[in-house]
Amino acid sequence: MLKKLLVILLLSPAGVQADKLLIYMDGKQTDHLKAYGVAYWILSLGQNVEWLLNYRGGSFMADPAPELEKLCRLRGVGFEIISTGDANQIYQTIEENNMEVILLEKPPKIAIYTPPNKEPWDDAVTLALTYAEIPYGTLWDAEVLAGELAKYDWIHLHHEDFSGQYGKFYAMYRNADWYRQEVAANQTMAHQLGFAKVSVAKKAVSRAIKDYVAAGGMLFAMCSATETIDIAFAVDSTDIVDAVFDGDPPDADYSRRLNYNRTWAFTNFQVFPEPFDHRRSDIDVTYDRNRWVPNPKADFFTLFEFSAKLDPVPTMLVQNHNAAVAGFMGLTTAFRRSLLKKYVTILGEIPEADEVRYIHGNFGQGTWTFLAGHDPEDYEHQIGDPPTDLALHKNSPGYRLILNNVLFPAARQKERKT
């Protein structure tokens, strides 16, 4: 009787179930960006996700469930239900090739560093998180200095100027309402926190962020935040800010007092305090790019291929369905290769040019990752331009790099020292 009942159960619809749900991430995927949100949703339910590095563009695999299939259909994410045998064949393929299975176990707690007066659509990461339907919190200087970063696994910085020079927009926009509002908001916050100058407040914030990464936090920065946070580290005890920004001139010997031992990514760079020079330093190669990028249509950078089994972290960060990613400009468009520190890992570059676009490194127990440029789907974003509609860029290779970073902490959850 028991044997007969077992046969009935196995032959019933409930008993005939495939073993895995595969969210493929190659060129056949209908919405790459939403796929990351689906993976995050699975993690938020307490279920694990397998990230199949280098297999079909960095696919995701999880246990099937009717709710998961429904969610994929609602969000327009392509998937396949595969048998145990098919799953085993995938594992064998991964074992025999430059591929790896990474287990994602816990949804990372995500924070965006942003002032309250910023429009959310002016930040590519905020756009990506919103489109992928991945939750995040926001914080600014007061919260950072109050220790609230410890609540999060991952923080994003974008076009902030940690040198205290308000993006070096003085020359063109000093009379614009938005610029005056930004200056006023930063000055008010600095004074509320007990600092006489914005530049001093930003140095304190930079140190707090550095401590957060040292204790195990993960940082992802884009645009000018990549350049200016390293500048803030280097000028920790030096004034490089012109009087038009903070009321007094830079130190006369500022160029000799830069301390590159404090920086993460760059060394031996020069800073430019002059308010009518839009450059913050020579880290950014924007003004030299015409020598090797003659026109926007020729602007691409190449993702480096790593050993998935030996170097899983950089491999995660470059997962994509395209090895060549269309370039895009920003306040910091690209990094000067000759100024990189020795142990920086290059993730994306223009080969044979003094230009690197995407880099990564370790600091203490944590990591930092810098992606140059402002918006992967807006080549030359201008102030006041309309927001990018990611529904028109569902398969953006550039935005995939952002979302690789968002999921990366799920593979490495450690207790943080506070």
C-alpha positions as CSV (number, residue, x, y, z in Angstrom):
1,M,0.0,0.0,0.0
2,L,2.8,2.4,0.9
3,K,4.7,1.6,-2.3
4,K,1.5,2.3,-4.3
5,L,1.0,5.6,-2.6
6,L,4.7,6.6,-3.3
7,V,4.2,5.9,-7.0
8,I,1.0,8.0,-7.1
9,L,2.9,10.9,-5.4
10,L,5.8,10.7,-7.9
11,L,3.4,10.7,-10.8
12,S,1.3,13.6,-9.5
13,P,1.9,17.2,-10.8
14,A,3.4,18.1,-7.4
15,G,5.9,15.3,-7.8
16,V,7.0,16.2,-11.3
17,Q,9.2,19.2,-10.7
18,A,12.4,20.3,-12.3
19,D,15.3,20.8,-10.0
20,K,16.7,24.2,-11.0
21,L,15.7,27.5,-12.3
22,L,18.3,29.1,-14.6
23,I,18.4,32.8,-15.2
24,Y,20.7,33.0,-18.2
25,M,22.7,36.2,-18.6
26,D,24.1,35.9,-22.2
27,G,22.8,37.7,-25.2
28,K,19.5,35.8,-25.0
29,Q,18.5,37.5,-21.8
30,T,15.5,39.9,-22.3
31,D,16.3,42.1,-19.3
32,H,19.7,41.8,-17.7
33,L,19.2,44.6,-15.2
34,K,15.9,43.2,-13.8
35,A,17.6,39.8,-13.4
36,Y,19.8,41.2,-10.7
37,G,16.7,42.3,-8.8
38,V,15.2,38.9,-9.1
39,A,18.4,37.4,-7.6
40,Y,18.3,39.9,-4.8
41,W,14.6,39.0,-4.2
42,I,15.5,35.3,-3.8
43,L,18.2,36.2,-1.3
44,S,15.8,38.4,0.7
45,L,13.5,35.3,1.2
46,G,16.4,33.5,2.8
47,Q,17.2,31.3,-0.2
48,N,20.6,30.9,-1.8
49,V,21.5,31.8,-5.3
50,E,24.3,30.3,-7.3
51,W,26.2,32.8,-9.4
52,L,27.7,30.9,-12.4
53,L,30.8,33.0,-13.2
54,N,31.6,33.0,-16.9
55,Y,28.8,30.6,-17.7
56,R,26.5,32.2,-20.3
57,G,27.4,35.7,-19.2
58,G,27.4,35.1,-15.5
59,S,24.1,33.3,-15.0
60,F,22.1,32.8,-11.8
61,M,20.7,29.5,-10.7
62,A,18.3,28.8,-7.8
63,D,15.7,26.3,-6.7
64,P,12.5,26.6,-8.6
65,A,9.2,27.9,-7.1
66,P,5.9,29.1,-8.7
67,E,6.4,32.5,-7.1
68,L,9.8,32.8,-8.6
69,E,8.7,31.9,-12.1
70,K,5.8,34.3,-11.8
71,L,8.2,37.1,-10.7
72,C,10.5,36.5,-13.6
73,R,7.5,36.7,-16.0
74,L,6.2,39.9,-14.4
75,R,9.6,41.6,-14.6
76,G,10.3,40.3,-18.1
77,V,13.4,38.3,-17.1
78,G,14.2,35.3,-19.2
79,F,14.7,31.9,-17.5
80,E,14.7,28.2,-18.1
81,I,13.5,25.3,-15.9
82,I,16.1,22.6,-16.1
83,S,16.4,19.0,-14.9
84,T,18.8,17.6,-12.4
85,G,20.7,16.1,-15.2
86,D,21.0,19.4,-17.1
87,A,22.2,21.1,-13.9
88,N,24.8,18.4,-13.4
89,Q,26.0,19.0,-17.0
90,I,26.3,22.7,-16.2
91,Y,28.4,22.0,-13.1
92,Q,30.7,19.7,-15.2
93,T,31.1,22.3,-17.9
94,I,32.0,24.9,-15.2
95,E,34.5,22.4,-13.6
96,E,36.3,21.9,-16.9
97,N,36.5,25.5,-18.0
98,N,37.4,29.0,-16.8
99,M,34.2,29.2,-14.8
100,E,33.2,28.9,-11.1
101,V,30.1,28.6,-8.9
102,I,29.8,31.3,-6.3
103,L,27.2,30.9,-3.6
104,L,25.2,34.0,-2.7
105,E,23.8,33.7,0.7
106,K,22.5,37.0,2.1
107,P,21.1,40.2,0.6
108,P,23.6,43.0,1.2
109,K,22.4,46.2,3.0
110,I,23.0,49.0,0.5
111,A,23.6,52.7,1.1
112,I,23.9,55.6,-1.2
113,Y,25.9,58.6,0.0
114,T,24.0,61.6,-1.3
115,P,23.0,65.1,-0.1
116,P,19.3,65.7,0.5
117,N,19.1,68.3,-2.3
118,K,20.3,65.9,-5.1
119,E,17.8,64.6,-7.6
120,P,17.8,60.7,-7.4
121,W,17.9,60.4,-11.2
122,D,21.2,62.2,-11.3
123,D,23.0,59.1,-10.0
124,A,23.5,56.0,-12.2
125,V,23.6,53.6,-9.3
126,T,20.3,55.0,-7.9
127,L,18.8,54.6,-11.3
128,A,20.0,51.0,-11.5
129,L,18.8,50.1,-8.1
130,T,15.4,51.6,-8.7
131,Y,15.0,49.9,-12.1
132,A,16.2,46.5,-10.7
133,E,13.9,47.0,-7.7
134,I,16.7,46.5,-5.1
135,P,16.1,48.4,-1.9
136,Y,18.7,50.9,-0.5
137,G,19.1,53.5,2.2
138,T,20.6,57.0,1.9
139,L,23.0,58.9,4.2
140,W,25.1,62.0,4.1
141,D,27.8,63.7,6.2
142,A,26.0,63.7,9.5
143,E,25.0,60.1,9.3
144,V,28.5,59.0,8.2
145,L,30.2,60.9,11.1
146,A,27.6,59.4,13.5
147,G,28.7,55.9,12.6
148,E,25.7,54.8,10.7
149,L,27.8,53.3,7.9
150,A,28.2,50.3,10.2
151,K,24.6,49.4,9.5
152,Y,25.4,48.7,5.8
153,D,27.5,46.2,3.9
154,W,28.0,48.4,0.8
155,I,28.1,52.1,0.1
156,H,28.1,54.0,-3.2
157,L,29.7,57.4,-3.9
158,H,29.0,59.2,-7.2
159,H,29.8,62.8,-8.2
160,E,30.6,64.2,-4.8
161,D,33.7,66.3,-4.4
162,F,35.5,65.2,-1.2
163,S,38.2,67.9,-1.7
164,G,35.7,70.7,-0.7
165,Q,35.8,72.5,-4.1
166,Y,32.2,71.9,-5.1
167,G,33.1,69.9,-8.2
168,K,35.3,72.8,-9.6
169,F,32.1,74.3,-11.1
170,Y,33.0,77.8,-10.0
171,A,34.2,79.1,-13.3
172,M,31.0,78.3,-15.3
173,Y,28.2,78.0,-12.7
174,R,29.1,80.3,-9.7
175,N,26.0,82.4,-10.4
176,A,23.6,79.5,-11.1
177,D,20.9,78.8,-8.5
178,W,21.7,75.1,-8.2
179,Y,25.4,75.8,-7.6
180,R,24.6,78.4,-4.9
181,Q,22.2,75.9,-3.3
182,E,24.8,73.2,-3.3
183,V,27.4,75.5,-1.7
184,A,24.9,76.6,1.0
185,A,23.8,73.1,1.8
186,N,27.4,71.9,2.2
187,Q,28.4,74.9,4.3
188,T,25.3,74.6,6.6
189,M,26.1,70.9,7.1
190,A,29.8,71.6,7.9
191,H,28.9,74.2,10.4
192,Q,26.3,72.0,12.1
193,L,28.9,69.4,12.5
194,G,31.3,71.8,14.1
195,F,33.7,72.4,11.2
196,A,34.7,75.9,10.1
197,K,35.2,74.9,6.4
198,V,33.5,72.4,4.0
199,S,36.9,71.1,3.0
200,V,37.7,70.1,6.6
201,A,34.4,68.5,7.0
202,K,34.9,66.4,3.8
203,K,38.3,65.2,5.1
204,A,36.6,64.0,8.3
205,V,33.9,62.2,6.2
206,S,36.5,60.7,4.0
207,R,38.4,59.3,7.0
208,A,35.2,57.8,8.4
209,I,34.5,56.1,5.0
210,K,38.1,54.8,5.0
211,D,37.6,53.4,8.5
212,Y,34.4,51.7,7.3
213,V,36.2,50.0,4.5
214,A,39.1,49.0,6.7
215,A,36.6,47.3,9.0
216,G,35.1,45.2,6.2
217,G,32.8,47.5,4.3
218,M,32.6,47.5,0.5
219,L,32.7,50.7,-1.4
220,F,31.8,51.4,-5.0
221,A,32.4,54.8,-6.5
222,M,31.8,56.5,-9.9
223,C,32.5,59.8,-11.6
224,S,34.4,62.4,-9.5
225,A,34.0,60.6,-6.2
226,T,36.7,58.1,-7.4
227,E,39.2,60.9,-7.9
228,T,38.4,63.3,-5.1
229,I,38.3,60.7,-2.2
230,D,41.9,59.8,-3.0
231,I,42.7,63.5,-3.2
232,A,41.1,64.0,0.3
233,F,43.2,61.1,1.6
234,A,46.4,62.7,0.2
235,V,45.7,66.2,1.5
236,D,44.6,65.1,4.9
237,S,46.7,67.8,6.7
238,T,47.1,70.2,3.8
239,D,44.9,73.0,2.5
240,I,44.6,72.9,-1.3
241,V,41.4,74.9,-1.6
242,D,41.3,78.4,-3.1
243,A,39.9,81.3,-1.2
244,V,36.8,81.6,-3.5
245,F,35.8,78.2,-2.0
246,D,36.7,78.5,1.7
247,G,37.9,82.1,2.4
248,D,41.6,81.5,2.6
249,P,44.4,80.5,0.1
250,P,45.9,77.1,-0.3
251,D,49.1,76.3,1.6
252,A,52.0,77.7,-0.3
253,D,53.8,74.3,-0.2
254,Y,50.8,72.2,-0.9
255,S,52.3,70.3,-3.8
256,R,55.2,69.0,-1.5
257,R,52.9,68.0,1.3
258,L,50.7,65.5,-0.6
259,N,50.9,62.1,1.2
260,Y,50.4,59.3,-1.3
261,N,50.9,56.7,1.4
262,R,47.3,57.4,2.5
263,T,45.7,56.9,-0.9
264,W,44.0,53.8,-2.2
265,A,44.4,53.9,-6.0
266,F,46.6,56.7,-7.2
267,T,50.1,58.0,-6.5
268,N,52.4,60.8,-7.6
269,F,49.5,62.9,-9.0
270,Q,49.3,66.7,-9.1
271,V,46.3,68.7,-7.8
272,F,45.0,72.0,-9.4
273,P,43.7,74.5,-6.8
274,E,43.0,77.2,-9.4
275,P,39.2,77.9,-9.4
276,F,39.1,78.6,-13.1
277,D,40.7,75.3,-13.9
278,H,38.0,72.7,-14.0
279,R,40.5,69.9,-13.3
280,R,40.9,68.6,-9.8
281,S,44.1,66.7,-10.6
282,D,45.9,64.9,-13.4
283,I,44.4,61.6,-12.4
284,D,41.6,62.2,-14.9
285,V,42.6,62.0,-18.5
286,T,39.5,63.8,-20.0
287,Y,41.6,66.6,-21.4
288,D,44.0,64.2,-23.1
289,R,41.6,61.7,-24.6
290,N,41.5,63.1,-28.1
291,R,44.9,61.5,-28.7
292,W,43.5,58.0,-28.5
293,V,39.7,58.4,-28.7
294,P,39.1,60.5,-31.9
295,N,35.3,60.3,-31.7
296,P,32.5,59.0,-29.4
297,K,31.7,56.1,-31.7
298,A,35.2,54.7,-31.2
299,D,35.1,55.0,-27.4
300,F,35.1,51.5,-25.9
301,F,36.9,49.9,-23.1
302,T,37.7,46.2,-22.7
303,L,36.9,44.1,-19.6
304,F,39.8,42.0,-18.4
305,E,39.3,38.2,-18.2
306,F,40.4,36.7,-14.9
307,S,40.8,33.1,-13.7
308,A,37.3,32.4,-12.2
309,K,38.7,29.7,-9.9
310,L,41.8,31.6,-8.7
311,D,40.4,35.2,-8.8
312,P,36.6,35.0,-8.1
313,V,36.3,38.5,-6.8
314,P,37.4,40.4,-9.9
315,T,35.7,37.8,-12.0
316,M,32.4,38.7,-10.3
317,L,32.9,42.4,-11.0
318,V,33.4,41.9,-14.7
319,Q,30.6,39.5,-15.5
320,N,28.9,40.6,-18.7
321,H,27.5,39.4,-22.0
322,N,29.9,41.9,-23.8
323,A,33.6,42.1,-23.2
324,A,33.7,45.5,-24.8
325,V,31.7,48.2,-23.0
326,A,30.8,51.6,-24.6
327,G,32.6,54.4,-23.0
328,F,30.9,57.4,-21.3
329,M,32.2,60.6,-19.9
330,G,31.9,62.3,-16.5
331,L,33.6,64.8,-14.2
332,T,36.2,62.1,-14.0
333,T,36.0,60.2,-17.3
334,A,39.0,57.8,-17.0
335,F,42.1,57.2,-14.9
336,R,45.6,57.8,-15.9
337,R,47.3,54.4,-16.0
338,S,50.7,55.8,-15.1
339,L,49.4,57.1,-11.8
340,L,47.9,53.8,-10.6
341,K,49.5,52.2,-7.5
342,K,51.3,48.9,-8.1
343,Y,48.7,46.6,-6.5
344,V,45.6,48.1,-8.1
345,T,43.6,45.5,-10.1
346,I,42.6,46.8,-13.5
347,L,39.2,45.5,-14.5
348,G,38.5,47.6,-17.6
349,E,40.9,49.5,-19.9
350,I,41.6,50.9,-23.3
351,P,44.6,48.7,-24.3
352,E,47.8,50.5,-25.3
353,A,46.5,53.9,-24.0
354,D,47.2,55.7,-20.8
355,E,43.6,55.2,-19.8
356,V,41.9,52.8,-17.4
357,R,38.2,52.9,-16.7
358,Y,37.5,50.3,-14.0
359,I,39.7,49.3,-11.1
360,H,39.5,47.5,-7.8
361,G,41.5,47.0,-4.6
362,N,41.5,45.8,-1.0
363,F,41.9,47.9,2.1
364,G,42.0,46.4,5.5
365,Q,39.2,43.8,5.6
366,G,37.2,45.6,3.0
367,T,37.3,46.5,-0.7
368,W,36.9,49.5,-3.0
369,T,35.9,49.6,-6.7
370,F,36.1,52.6,-8.9
371,L,34.2,53.0,-12.2
372,A,35.0,56.2,-14.1
373,G,32.3,58.2,-15.9
374,H,28.8,59.4,-15.0
375,D,26.1,57.4,-16.8
376,P,26.8,54.3,-18.9
377,E,24.0,55.1,-21.3
378,D,24.4,58.9,-21.6
379,Y,27.8,59.5,-23.3
380,E,28.2,63.2,-22.4
381,H,25.8,63.9,-19.6
382,Q,25.1,67.6,-19.1
383,I,23.6,69.5,-16.2
384,G,19.9,69.6,-16.6
385,D,19.7,66.7,-19.1
386,P,16.6,64.5,-18.6
387,P,17.0,61.3,-16.7
388,T,18.1,58.1,-18.4
389,D,15.2,55.7,-18.9
390,L,16.6,52.2,-18.2
391,A,13.5,50.6,-19.7
392,L,15.2,51.6,-23.0
393,H,18.5,50.0,-21.9
394,K,17.5,46.7,-20.3
395,N,20.6,45.0,-21.6
396,S,23.2,47.7,-20.9
397,P,26.7,46.2,-20.4
398,G,27.8,49.4,-18.5
399,Y,24.9,49.2,-16.1
400,R,25.6,45.5,-15.6
401,L,29.0,46.5,-14.1
402,I,27.2,48.6,-11.5
403,L,24.9,45.7,-10.5
404,N,27.7,43.2,-10.4
405,N,29.1,45.4,-7.6
406,V,25.7,45.5,-5.8
407,L,25.5,41.6,-5.7
408,F,29.2,41.1,-5.0
409,P,28.8,41.6,-1.1
410,A,26.3,38.7,-1.0
411,A,29.1,36.3,-1.7
412,R,31.2,37.6,1.2
413,Q,29.3,38.3,4.4
414,K,31.6,38.7,7.4
415,E,31.1,40.2,10.8
416,R,32.2,43.8,10.7
417,K,34.3,45.3,13.4
418,T,32.7,48.5,14.8
